[in-house]
Amino acid sequence: GAVVSQHPSRVICKSGTSVKIECRSLDFQATTMFWYRQFPKQSLMLMATSNEGSKATYEQGVEKDKFLINHASLTLSTLTVTSAHPEDSSFYICSAKRGDNEQFFGPGTRLTVL
Amino acid sequence: GQNIDQPTEMTATEGAIVQINCTYQTSGFNGLFWYQQHAGEAPTFLSYNVLDGLEEKGRFSSFLSRSKGYSYLLLKELQMKDSASYLCAVMDSNYQLIWGAGTKLIIKP
């Protein structure tokens, strides 16, 4: 089956530092990747849509200069949280869309900013 | 390995009841989630079960049996707008989400 991985699975950082999260589609090429943020027992909030080789499309209210997205290849997208603050602590989940439009979700990355 | 199984597709009639099953094998258990996803949209949280039993929320109910590694989502009084994919996800001992492939629910008039 189609597998999406995220790295790291959890990260703890100091306020003001930057954190990079990788999302990889392991056995298929992803035409589009999505980045979500989830708060406890709440729906996934779409942050941005990323197409390989082009700029990401950010949802309203998401700061593109704070959440940098790079989709360098058909199997890798990265989300960098710049100058992280405690309010950025959350569960970040990526998903990847395959050519047949099926969407597969990653296991998530738990970010804690001290 | 870890895996989540749910049917690929189900069909039901408007006004009827449908039960979507989910079985799981994971390393540890920290809760089971059900999400609804309409095509082209982000998944919407439906329920979270961490203890055995039935949680009812309006037309939707979710059941969990930890000893059996089993959950189901029950949808009553089906409406056309319930046509969507339903995703089962389990949070393992490392607080990682293990996702099912989703069940596409088709509602017919």
Interface residues (C-beta under 8 A of the other chain):
Chain A: G1 S9 R10 F34 Y36 K41 Q42 S43 L44 M45 L46 I93 Q103 F104 F105 P107 G108 R110
Chain B: Y35 Q37 A42 P43 T44 F45 Y48 L87 A89 N94 Y95 Q96 L97 I98 W99 A101
